[in-house]
Amino acid sequence: MDVLIIGFSSIVRRRVLPAVLTLPGVTKIHVASRCGDPREMIPEQRRGMLLADYETALKRCPPCLCYVSLPNSLHAVWAKKALDKGHHVVLDKPAVTRLEDALALADLSTERGLCLAEANVWPYHPLAEAFQQVIREDGSPPQAVVAVFTSPPLNPDNFRYQPEFGAGALLDRGPYAVSSGRFLFGQVPARIACDIVSSEAQGRVDISFSTTLSYPCGSSLLGFFSLGAVYRNSLSMIGGRYACEAERIFTPPADFRGTVVVQQGNARHNVETASGDTFAAFLQHVMDQIASNDQAKFAEILVQDATVLDEMRKVAQHCLPEHH
């Protein structure tokens, strides 16, 4: 299968393209980019068309797997164009900025028999599997999950600070909160609370937020996420007879060998995990499901997560003064 990448973004250069190059099932890699030259990153024998125009790329490339990596507000437009041309589509997270776009794209992908997936890839690392293994061995879900992903301010020109491009921490980090609950509880939250802790651009760009997602099983996820705080990247969970925690879980480098600290009763031990390229594992899974014509689940997950994130944004309370 060929892969067409639309947008030569930082995440494409650092993670997506290196991951695609490891996949034996990928024949040619095409790139449409309005800035940057991917030529040196792609071996000649796998180098397809390198184009500067997205529309031209979609027309000239035969139907394949199209990875869209553009500013958030442009995802839906180019996903629809790709689906209309018969391409399977993977979108950077957040897949969309509006719930209605998620619903429309999912309907279109179903109608065309195509894949529509959001690249929220952290559950594909062995760290995440270690969390689920603890739950399976105990036989009961965690009572509480605490997710934290904060980082210092980005370059002021970054699209995450530009409202017209789908700015803010809720869109950028919210998918981690939503997917953490889905991954560990296997349920949709019954109640959602979300508060904007700080914002910029006269309140139009949320910089930090906290959230509590309460699930039908009686458990809760508590999260704090920020584009303007000291770096933290952690997930922990507490059950009746166990607890565990891990660092760098949401964005582990491809060569990262993580540690999960597990407590069972009064005994503590470390579970050392293997490294794992989350993007490669996710994309391989996508390609395998397409090959078996079993790709519909990806669109279902995308819509489910978009629905929860939409509700978080609706209930968010802009109650604090602007922080810089």
Disulfide bonds with the S-S distance in Angstrom:
none
